[in-house]
Structures are given as C-alpha cells and as structure tokens.
Amino acid sequence: MKIIPAIDIIGGKCVRLTQGDYTQQKTYNENPLEVAKMFEASGIRYLHLVDLDGAKNGRIINQSVLESIAKNTSLHVDFGGGLKTDEDVEAAFNSGARQITAGSIAVKSPDTVYSWIAKYGTDKIILGADCRNRKIATNGWQEESTLDVIDFVNQYKTKGIQQVICTDISKDGMLQGPSFALYTELLKTGIGLVASGGVTTIDDVIALKNLGCTGAIIGKAIYEGTITLKQLTGLC
C-alpha cells in the first residue's frame, strides 16, 4: 500500500482544514517545499498536493507550489484542486505532476474527464470521490450533489478509471479514525482505492492496508504528531 502524505495549500502555505471548512483553517508551515523535503528525507515517495484555493475558485491557482516541489524533490506528486479545463490539466502536468485528481469536474462535466482519460491514459487520471453522507461533494466540498458515491465510482470504472481517492468529509481532520464501512463497500467495486480522511494512528494505516486499500492519504495526523514519519517509513 502506498503511504501518501498530504499537503494542502492556501495562499501558498501548508494548511489543514477540518471537515473541509475554510473557516477552520490551521497553518502548519509557510513553506510547502520544506515540508515536502522533510517527507522525502524520511523515505516517503508519494505526495498528495491539493490546491485548496483552486478547489474553491474553480481554477488552478497554486501552480508555482507544484512546480517548486516537483523540481526540487523526487516525490511522485498527485495534484488536485480546481482542475476544470484542458489548459489547467496541461499546466499541472507541465509543472511536474505525475498524476492529477479529477474531482468536481468529474461530476459536472464527465465528458471532459473522459477526454482526459483518452488523452493521458487511465494511469494518469485519478477519480476524486469525496462525499458527505455518501453524496459526492464538489467545489472544495462547499456543494453537495445527489450522486451516490458507489454509483459515481462504478460510472467511471466503466470508462477505465483504475484508481479513486475517497474522503469521507465527516471524518476529515477530526482525528477519529477512517470510514472503514464505506471503504469496505467501495472495495467491492474492484477499483483501486486510496483512502483519505480520519487516519489518526499507525494502527489505522495498517487496518487500511489489511482491508485492501492501494493507498492511504495522511494529513493532520502527521502535522499533529499522532503518526510519526518514522512509523510511516517502516511501512514504505
């Protein structure tokens, strides 16, 4: 299972939100590259980089942060947040992203995402299926759709999508454990699942691995010290 620390960006700084609430923002480091280098030095190989400004505004904003991390580390960066146009996706890949996550756009304009899959291949496009009460949320989690998360994932599986990142928003940033029941159900679809949200202890990470997840995204637990990089290095 891939161990994937998260760096969320607002105003060029490394922050974390609680349950996607932009009013519950905590800044952990003003230099995201410094954080990325710390991960790399600990043996981490993957990074989930989210442009929260972009997610809220519907366009890529913190491209320079992606560029800086990609240029100055060897981390395999998955980039998401605000990718709505062909130009945004091209800019992300040109700035060093190895993969991009299609979230809101996958709900609002499926044909656009299908075209990205055709152009870049299924290994480059990850489906973002973030939900609250099983309903897919969009626009930086500010809006809720009527789409059930399982139906949404199955829709994209028929188009060749191989990986999905799913965050149960009610768990995100709460440090109360992941949504194991939801992930168990999602794994029955046969898609590669990267679990995100609520990961609090190293036991949570091991449990997700035993469940069959292909990856685990870990954010606040690292920044708050409930999971150490040394613990994660042992699983890399």
Rosetta silent file (secondary structure, phi, psi, omega in degrees, C-alpha in Angstrom):
SEQUENCE: MKIIPAIDIIGGKCVRLTQGDYTQQKTYNENPLEVAKMFEASGIRYLHLVDLDGAKNGRIINQSVLESIAKNTSLHVDFGGGLKTDEDVEAAFNSGARQITAGSIAVKSPDTVYSWIAKYGTDKIILGADCRNRKIATNGWQEESTLDVIDFVNQYKTKGIQQVICTDISKDGMLQGPSFALYTELLKTGIGLVASGGVTTIDDVIALKNLGCTGAIIGKAIYEGTITLKQLTGLC
SCORE:     score description
SCORE:     0.000 S_00000001
   1 L     0.000  136.832  179.215    0.000    0.000    0.000 S_00000001
   2 E   -76.515  133.348  173.882    1.247    3.462   -0.874 S_00000001
   3 E   -95.685  118.453 -170.010    1.858    5.823    2.028 S_00000001
   4 E  -128.581   94.699  173.511    0.826    9.263    0.778 S_00000001
   5 E   -64.408  154.439 -179.810    1.231   12.341    2.981 S_00000001
   6 E  -113.815  140.434  168.477   -0.918   15.324    2.053 S_00000001
   7 E  -123.468  117.634  176.890   -0.018   18.957    1.634 S_00000001
   8 E  -103.318  134.972 -172.382   -3.000   21.299    1.284 S_00000001
   9 E  -115.108  127.292  166.955   -2.272   24.792    0.011 S_00000001
  10 E  -132.564  126.755  179.103   -3.984   28.098    0.747 S_00000001
  11 L    59.249   30.670  179.378   -2.169   31.310   -0.105 S_00000001
  12 L    78.735    3.548 -177.410    0.990   29.354   -0.863 S_00000001
  13 E  -111.074  156.055  178.225    1.097   27.946    2.688 S_00000001
  14 E   -83.890  115.516 -175.356    0.715   24.422    4.068 S_00000001
  15 E  -131.319  169.911  167.886   -2.623   24.272    5.918 S_00000001
  16 E  -135.377  142.536  173.325   -5.250   21.821    7.126 S_00000001
  17 E  -105.399  167.701  173.603   -8.986   22.316    7.297 S_00000001
  18 E  -113.480  120.283 -178.519  -11.488   20.483    9.496 S_00000001
  19 L    53.430   33.353  177.085  -14.285   18.724    7.570 S_00000001
  20 L    72.009   12.033 -176.790  -13.468   20.904    4.579 S_00000001
  21 E   -86.399  114.318 -177.541  -14.485   24.069    6.417 S_00000001
  22 E   -67.885  -15.480  177.240  -12.421   27.015    5.180 S_00000001
  23 E   -84.663  -12.316  176.648  -13.203   28.918    8.390 S_00000001
  24 E  -108.658   68.985 -174.294  -11.483   26.143   10.385 S_00000001
  25 E  -109.479  134.424  175.867   -8.051   26.602    8.894 S_00000001
  26 E  -127.582  125.725  179.352   -4.743   25.960   10.624 S_00000001
  27 E   -88.581  127.020 -178.658   -1.416   26.890    9.046 S_00000001
  28 E  -103.648  -28.521 -179.809    1.357   24.384    9.747 S_00000001
  29 E  -161.025  136.326 -179.774    4.161   25.721    7.581 S_00000001
  30 L   -84.488   -3.925 -178.303    4.577   28.731    5.330 S_00000001
  31 L  -126.898   91.496 -178.828    6.964   26.810    3.085 S_00000001
  32 H   -57.873  -32.922  179.088    5.364   23.711    1.470 S_00000001
  33 H   -62.442  -38.033  177.967    8.652   22.779   -0.204 S_00000001
  34 H   -60.795  -41.519  178.659   10.249   22.486    3.217 S_00000001
  35 H   -66.211  -44.641 -179.961    7.524   20.045    4.258 S_00000001
  36 H   -60.896  -41.170  178.885    7.872   18.054    1.034 S_00000001
  37 H   -66.116  -34.331  176.375   11.629   17.765    1.522 S_00000001
  38 H   -63.818  -43.374  176.949   11.057   16.543    5.079 S_00000001
  39 H   -60.545  -48.114 -177.851    8.782   13.804    3.726 S_00000001
  40 H   -59.915  -42.965 -178.686   11.323   12.846    1.081 S_00000001
  41 H   -64.368  -21.749  179.987   14.159   12.716    3.614 S_00000001
  42 L   -89.868    2.327  178.858   12.090   10.252    5.671 S_00000001
  43 L    95.999    2.672  177.173   11.813    7.825    2.764 S_00000001
  44 L   -70.009  140.935 -178.591    8.369    8.890    1.581 S_00000001
  45 L  -114.552  -15.954 -174.921    7.921    8.536   -2.195 S_00000001
  46 E  -121.809  152.855  178.792    4.425    9.855   -2.802 S_00000001
  47 E  -144.705  133.813  173.759    2.665   13.169   -2.161 S_00000001
  48 E  -103.147  109.387 -175.782   -0.955   14.267   -2.444 S_00000001
  49 E  -109.791  121.184 -175.341   -0.867   18.008   -3.180 S_00000001
  50 E  -118.988  125.709  176.036   -4.151   19.904   -3.077 S_00000001
  51 E   -87.966   90.553 -177.505   -4.689   23.463   -4.274 S_00000001
  52 H   -67.434  -32.389  173.901   -7.488   24.487   -1.882 S_00000001
  53 H   -62.098  -42.917  179.239   -7.608   27.977   -3.375 S_00000001
  54 H   -64.254  -42.034  179.989   -8.073   26.333   -6.757 S_00000001
  55 H   -60.645  -39.223 -177.877  -10.769   23.977   -5.460 S_00000001
  56 H   -75.145  -33.275 -173.908  -12.761   26.886   -4.083 S_00000001
  57 H  -101.627   -6.492  175.721  -12.330   29.127   -7.131 S_00000001
  58 L    75.245   26.702  175.492  -12.566   26.540   -9.900 S_00000001
  59 L  -160.245  152.223 -179.294   -9.169   27.155  -11.486 S_00000001
  60 L   -65.374  130.521 -177.290   -5.573   26.248  -10.790 S_00000001
  61 L  -123.097  -45.953 -175.521   -4.002   28.893   -8.523 S_00000001
  62 L   -95.115   44.362  179.553   -1.037   27.440   -6.636 S_00000001
  63 H   -60.135  -34.927 -177.360    0.734   26.072   -9.694 S_00000001
  64 H   -64.751  -31.567  177.948    4.032   27.572   -8.532 S_00000001
  65 H   -67.567  -44.338  176.667    3.974   25.397   -5.384 S_00000001
  66 H   -58.319  -47.175 -178.249    3.550   22.273   -7.500 S_00000001
  67 H   -59.555  -43.732 -178.381    6.361   23.389   -9.775 S_00000001
  68 H   -64.132  -44.862 -179.237    8.691   24.051   -6.849 S_00000001
  69 H   -68.259  -42.811 -179.118    8.068   20.675   -5.197 S_00000001
  70 H   -65.230  -35.878 -176.585    8.319   18.727   -8.453 S_00000001
  71 H   -76.977  -30.685 -171.811   11.535   20.487   -9.429 S_00000001
  72 H  -109.157    3.180  173.963   13.268   20.183   -6.055 S_00000001
  73 L  -137.405  170.399  176.090   12.205   16.703   -4.893 S_00000001
  74 L  -104.307   14.752 -177.909   11.795   13.271   -6.467 S_00000001
  75 L   -64.365  141.495  174.675    8.333   12.802   -4.948 S_00000001
  76 E   -82.834  104.235 -171.411    5.625   11.282   -7.115 S_00000001
  77 E   -98.290  124.330  167.989    3.067   14.101   -6.901 S_00000001
  78 E   -98.340  124.480 -174.004   -0.655   13.660   -7.385 S_00000001
  79 E  -116.230  135.749  176.965   -2.146   17.136   -7.836 S_00000001
  80 E  -147.430  168.417  178.383   -5.749   18.215   -7.429 S_00000001
  81 L   112.069  102.143  174.188   -7.935   21.221   -6.758 S_00000001
  82 L    82.433   10.175 -179.584   -9.589   23.460   -9.319 S_00000001
  83 L   -80.435  105.007 -174.440   -8.680   21.471  -12.418 S_00000001
  84 L  -120.555  -24.131 -173.637  -11.555   22.295  -14.738 S_00000001
  85 L  -121.979  163.817  175.130  -10.086   22.868  -18.207 S_00000001
  86 H   -58.542  -36.694 -179.121   -7.711   21.156  -20.615 S_00000001
  87 H   -65.456  -40.227  178.307   -5.349   24.072  -20.044 S_00000001
  88 H   -62.451  -45.494 -178.625   -5.350   23.529  -16.262 S_00000001
  89 H   -65.231  -43.465  177.962   -4.543   19.831  -16.629 S_00000001
  90 H   -61.228  -41.032  179.017   -1.808   20.519  -19.151 S_00000001
  91 H   -63.107  -39.869  179.638   -0.342   23.161  -16.817 S_00000001
  92 H   -63.530  -46.493  179.734   -0.364   20.654  -13.924 S_00000001
  93 H   -67.693  -39.196  178.433    1.470   18.005  -15.922 S_00000001
  94 H   -66.460  -24.614  179.565    3.898   20.549  -17.365 S_00000001
  95 L   -87.885   -0.793  172.870    4.612   21.734  -13.806 S_00000001
  96 L   114.977    0.003  177.268    5.636   18.248  -12.742 S_00000001
  97 L   -64.588  136.155  176.161    2.520   16.426  -11.560 S_00000001
  98 L   -86.314  -30.600  177.355    2.777   12.685  -12.200 S_00000001
  99 E  -143.159  159.032  173.448   -0.981   12.266  -11.796 S_00000001
 100 E  -126.711  152.087  177.123   -3.966   14.565  -11.384 S_00000001
 101 E  -104.851  124.161  177.163   -7.165   14.057   -9.420 S_00000001
 102 E   -97.184  110.780 -177.041  -10.423   14.887  -11.184 S_00000001
 103 L  -107.792  -93.861 -177.506  -12.985   15.813   -8.551 S_00000001
 104 H   -55.813  -40.548 -177.906  -15.727   18.393   -9.124 S_00000001
 105 H   -62.696  -30.001  179.617  -15.227   18.336  -12.877 S_00000001
 106 H   -68.350  -23.787  176.639  -15.921   14.586  -12.886 S_00000001
 107 H   -85.647  -46.338 -169.922  -19.381   15.356  -11.522 S_00000001
 108 H   -86.555  -25.066 -179.295  -20.200   18.441  -13.539 S_00000001
 109 L  -146.256   72.352 -177.656  -18.613   17.592  -16.878 S_00000001
 110 H   -55.135  -39.263 -177.906  -17.980   13.861  -17.263 S_00000001
 111 H   -59.990  -33.442  177.452  -17.222   14.175  -20.979 S_00000001
 112 H   -63.553  -44.587 -179.694  -14.304   16.468  -20.155 S_00000001
 113 H   -68.817  -37.311  176.161  -12.803   13.863  -17.832 S_00000001
 114 H   -58.810  -38.410  179.924  -13.438   11.107  -20.365 S_00000001
 115 H   -67.926  -34.439  176.955  -11.393   13.135  -22.844 S_00000001
 116 H   -67.062  -40.297  178.391   -8.543   13.438  -20.316 S_00000001
 117 H   -60.549  -43.692 -179.424   -8.599    9.672  -19.800 S_00000001
 118 H   -65.401  -37.396 -175.541   -8.372    9.171  -23.559 S_00000001
 119 H   -79.019  -44.893 -171.389   -5.538   11.696  -23.918 S_00000001
 120 H  -102.940  -19.181 -178.676   -3.345   10.910  -20.899 S_00000001
 121 L    96.923  154.199 -175.077   -4.306    7.327  -20.023 S_00000001
 122 L   -69.473  -18.553  179.319   -6.018    5.813  -17.006 S_00000001
 123 L   -78.628  -13.121 -178.274   -2.774    5.675  -15.019 S_00000001
 124 L   -98.141  -19.423 -175.175   -2.519    9.483  -15.079 S_00000001
 125 E  -112.661  119.932  176.405   -6.077   10.371  -14.046 S_00000001
 126 E  -104.800  137.974  176.387   -7.356    9.570  -10.545 S_00000001
 127 E   -82.403  128.530  173.980  -11.043    9.932   -9.720 S_00000001
 128 E   -95.793  113.240 -177.683  -11.776   12.135   -6.724 S_00000001
 129 L  -121.470   72.366 -179.074  -14.871   10.792   -4.972 S_00000001
 130 L   -90.452  134.481 -171.813  -15.209   12.869   -1.823 S_00000001
 131 E  -140.690  157.197  172.761  -18.528   12.505   -0.083 S_00000001
 132 E  -129.905  122.865 -174.749  -20.661   13.525    2.854 S_00000001
 133 L    54.341   41.187  177.702  -23.428   11.094    3.872 S_00000001
 134 L    72.408   -6.950 -179.608  -22.499    9.082    0.750 S_00000001
 135 E   -93.823  132.627 -178.027  -23.307   12.023   -1.554 S_00000001
 136 E   -63.987  131.682  178.457  -20.489   13.359   -3.731 S_00000001
 137 E  -104.551  150.643 -177.083  -19.367   16.868   -2.740 S_00000001
 138 E  -133.985  175.989  176.890  -17.903   19.425   -5.146 S_00000001
 139 L    52.304   59.063 -179.736  -16.251   22.860   -5.276 S_00000001
 140 L    61.847   32.468  178.188  -13.854   22.365   -2.406 S_00000001
 141 L    68.248   15.720 -179.490  -16.602   20.459   -0.554 S_00000001
 142 L   -84.155  -18.183 -178.874  -18.750   23.586   -0.482 S_00000001
 143 E  -126.390  150.785  178.932  -21.538   21.970   -2.531 S_00000001
 144 E  -119.295  131.817  178.408  -23.250   18.594   -2.328 S_00000001
 145 E   -91.879 -177.093  177.057  -24.551   16.678   -5.329 S_00000001
 146 E  -100.485    4.398 -175.617  -27.255   13.999   -5.440 S_00000001
 147 E   -78.361  127.706  173.341  -24.813   11.356   -6.690 S_00000001
 148 E   -74.613  138.800 -173.230  -24.254    8.288   -4.521 S_00000001
 149 H   -61.257  -37.905 -179.580  -20.547    7.583   -4.140 S_00000001
 150 H   -67.906  -44.529  177.827  -20.804    3.912   -5.195 S_00000001
 151 H   -61.055  -40.534 -179.445  -22.809    4.734   -8.320 S_00000001
 152 H   -62.113  -47.189 -179.843  -20.331    7.503   -9.145 S_00000001
 153 H   -64.082  -43.579 -179.954  -17.321    5.194   -8.847 S_00000001
 154 H   -63.447  -35.029  177.579  -18.989    2.464  -10.910 S_00000001
 155 H   -58.864  -45.300 -177.429  -19.810    5.012  -13.625 S_00000001
 156 H   -79.578  -24.486  176.315  -16.143    5.876  -14.030 S_00000001
 157 H   -62.428  -36.499  178.768  -14.971    2.299  -13.701 S_00000001
 158 L   -67.060  -17.871  179.116  -16.808    1.553  -16.955 S_00000001
 159 L   -96.153    3.871  174.741  -14.693    4.295  -18.561 S_00000001
 160 L   102.711   -4.049  179.619  -11.442    2.673  -17.490 S_00000001
 161 L   -59.543  133.052 -176.574  -10.622    4.581  -14.297 S_00000001
 162 L  -106.111  -23.047 -176.341   -8.358    2.386  -12.175 S_00000001
 163 E  -130.647  142.112  175.047   -7.877    4.490   -9.036 S_00000001
 164 E  -132.907  137.091  169.629  -10.172    6.523   -6.817 S_00000001
 165 E  -101.540  121.926  179.598   -9.369    8.742   -3.866 S_00000001
 166 E  -120.310  125.100  173.455  -12.296    8.797   -1.466 S_00000001
 167 E  -114.797  123.994  168.689  -12.591   11.103    1.517 S_00000001
 168 E   -82.497  106.030 -171.416  -15.496   10.801    3.920 S_00000001
 169 L   -59.059  -32.042 -179.713  -15.726   14.516    4.691 S_00000001
 170 L   -63.632  -21.238 -179.365  -17.331   13.913    8.077 S_00000001
 171 L   -94.385  -20.500 -168.939  -14.089   12.199    9.127 S_00000001
 172 L   -64.614  126.625  177.139  -11.630   14.635    7.588 S_00000001
 173 L    74.650    3.540 -176.041   -9.418   16.444   10.072 S_00000001
 174 L   -89.462  -17.560 -177.808  -11.292   15.004   13.051 S_00000001
 175 L    54.382   45.472 -179.462   -8.585   12.512   14.099 S_00000001
 176 L  -124.994   15.899  178.658  -11.288    9.985   14.965 S_00000001
 177 L    96.734  154.497 -178.608  -10.418    7.172   12.561 S_00000001
 178 L   -75.546  172.224  179.327  -11.260    6.407    8.910 S_00000001
 179 L   -91.583   75.504 -173.339  -14.604    5.408    7.438 S_00000001
 180 H   -60.772  -38.405 -178.268  -13.910    1.664    7.306 S_00000001
 181 H   -63.349  -43.884  178.676  -17.502    0.672    6.477 S_00000001
 182 H   -63.929  -43.521 -178.402  -17.609    2.967    3.449 S_00000001
 183 H   -66.433  -36.158  176.723  -14.201    1.789    2.231 S_00000001
 184 H   -60.210  -41.407  179.278  -15.226   -1.857    2.591 S_00000001
 185 H   -68.086  -41.408 -179.793  -18.212   -1.160    0.353 S_00000001
 186 H   -65.038  -37.655 -179.259  -16.120    0.750   -2.188 S_00000001
 187 H   -63.688  -22.935  178.367  -13.561   -2.040   -2.421 S_00000001
 188 L   -68.632  -17.006  177.329  -16.331   -4.369   -3.599 S_00000001
 189 L   -73.437  -16.902  179.921  -16.438   -2.358   -6.849 S_00000001
 190 L    86.578    2.605  179.807  -12.995   -3.765   -7.674 S_00000001
 191 L   -86.170  153.722  176.521  -11.413   -0.356   -8.190 S_00000001
 192 E   -71.679  119.783 -173.375   -8.074    0.624   -6.619 S_00000001
 193 E  -107.719  122.937  170.147   -8.977    2.633   -3.520 S_00000001
 194 E  -101.604  113.869 -176.285   -6.836    5.310   -1.920 S_00000001
 195 E   -84.749  140.096 -178.045   -8.409    6.032    1.460 S_00000001
 196 E  -145.130  142.002  176.355   -8.379    9.562    2.816 S_00000001
 197 L   102.906  119.016  173.702   -9.802   11.290    5.867 S_00000001
 198 L    87.308   -5.854 -179.865   -9.699   10.464    9.542 S_00000001
 199 L   -62.685  120.473 -169.092   -6.459    8.459    9.545 S_00000001
 200 L  -120.395  -37.890 -176.698   -5.261    9.019   13.114 S_00000001
 201 L  -128.816  165.990  177.105   -2.903    6.269   14.258 S_00000001
 202 H   -64.429  -27.864  176.175   -0.460    3.842   12.699 S_00000001
 203 H   -64.612  -35.133  175.293   -2.999    1.124   13.535 S_00000001
 204 H   -61.244  -43.193 -178.979   -5.466    2.894   11.212 S_00000001
 205 H   -63.124  -45.872  179.738   -2.892    2.750    8.418 S_00000001
 206 H   -63.372  -39.280  179.204   -2.258   -0.959    8.992 S_00000001
 207 H   -64.480  -39.101  177.968   -6.005   -1.635    9.104 S_00000001
 208 H   -66.370  -37.670  176.306   -6.483    0.119    5.751 S_00000001
 209 H   -63.537  -46.054  179.903   -3.677   -1.971    4.289 S_00000001
 210 H   -65.845  -27.764  178.753   -5.271   -5.165    5.599 S_00000001
 211 H   -69.446  -27.969  179.953   -8.625   -4.041    4.191 S_00000001
 212 L   114.234    9.766  177.768   -7.102   -3.982    0.706 S_00000001
 213 L   -66.102  144.114  179.326   -6.663   -0.275    0.038 S_00000001
 214 L   -84.502  -16.102  179.324   -3.991    0.549   -2.556 S_00000001
 215 E  -161.369  160.153  175.467   -3.025    3.734   -0.731 S_00000001
 216 E  -134.908  124.731  176.347   -3.653    5.848    2.359 S_00000001
 217 E   -92.895  128.414 -175.316   -3.518    9.633    2.400 S_00000001
 218 E  -125.204  123.180 -177.149   -2.393   11.001    5.744 S_00000001
 219 L  -119.486  -90.204 -172.354   -2.618   14.665    6.630 S_00000001
 220 H   -57.153  -33.615 -178.537   -3.441   16.133   10.012 S_00000001
 221 H   -59.865  -35.003  177.470   -2.180   13.072   11.908 S_00000001
 222 H   -70.592  -46.154 -175.331    1.351   13.807   10.683 S_00000001
 223 H   -68.655  -31.222  179.925    1.158   17.515   11.454 S_00000001
 224 H   -91.556   -7.757  174.359   -0.329   16.921   14.909 S_00000001
 225 L    85.264   11.656  177.471    2.106   14.101   15.696 S_00000001
 226 L   -78.941  -17.447  168.745   -0.363   11.258   16.246 S_00000001
 227 L  -129.421  132.110  179.859    1.512    9.427   13.471 S_00000001
 228 L   -99.076  155.482  177.072    5.258    9.935   13.065 S_00000001
 229 H   -63.802  -31.289  177.833    7.246    9.840    9.864 S_00000001
 230 H   -62.902  -40.967  177.574    9.434    7.176   11.461 S_00000001
 231 H   -62.889  -41.559 -177.734    6.373    4.941   11.876 S_00000001
 232 H   -70.139  -35.066 -179.375    5.397    5.513    8.255 S_00000001
 233 H   -59.677  -32.811  179.068    8.903    4.842    6.968 S_00000001
 234 L   -67.885  -17.262 -179.622    8.602    1.326    8.320 S_00000001
 235 L  -102.256  -10.472 -177.091    5.614    0.763    6.044 S_00000001
 236 L   -70.843    0.000    0.000    7.044    2.336    2.879 S_00000001
